């Protein structure tokens, strides 16, 4: 999901710039509002993703590693004291 957001954040402004060059001074007003709306939706989605998938402050990130020949994905674990 995050990779798609990163690709979208890279390609969307580029596509807008190409469309702006193509349209010149004849850009319709609705296109500007649609662009702002799509940008706001993408930004809100990324913020929501970051908030809902954040690791708790009292947890530590354990990177991916291999156990018994299996790949264990990265995860949050309680901090050692």
BELBEL-V377912 format. One record per residue. N is the residue number from 0. SS is DSSP state (A for helix, B for strand, O for the rest). PHI is phi in whole degrees, -180 to 180 (999 if undefined). Layout:
((N	SS	PHI) (N	SS	PHI))
This chain:
((0	O	999) (1	A	-66) (2	A	-64) (3	A	-63) (4	A	-65) (5	A	-66) (6	A	-64) (7	A	-63) (8	A	-67) (9	A	-82) (10	A	-79) (11	A	-61) (12	A	-64) (13	A	-64) (14	A	-64) (15	A	-64) (16	A	-65) (17	A	-63) (18	A	-65) (19	A	-66) (20	A	-63) (21	A	-69) (22	A	-78) (23	A	65) (24	A	-84) (25	A	-101) (26	O	-70) (27	O	-69) (28	A	-62) (29	A	-65) (30	A	-66) (31	A	-66) (32	A	-67) (33	A	-64) (34	A	-61) (35	A	-63) (36	A	-65) (37	A	-65) (38	A	-62) (39	A	-65) (40	A	-66) (41	A	-62) (42	A	-63) (43	A	-64) (44	A	-64) (45	A	-67) (46	A	-64) (47	A	-63) (48	A	-60) (49	A	-66) (50	A	-73) (51	A	-76) (52	O	-109) (53	O	-74) (54	O	-86) (55	O	-60) (56	O	-62) (57	O	-93) (58	B	-119) (59	B	-117) (60	B	-83) (61	B	-107) (62	O	-66) (63	O	-59) (64	B	-153) (65	B	-107) (66	B	-128) (67	O	53) (68	O	79) (69	B	-112) (70	B	-86) (71	B	-100) (72	O	-66) (73	O	-62) (74	B	-157) (75	B	-94) (76	B	-137) (77	B	-60) (78	O	-70) (79	O	-81) (80	O	-113))
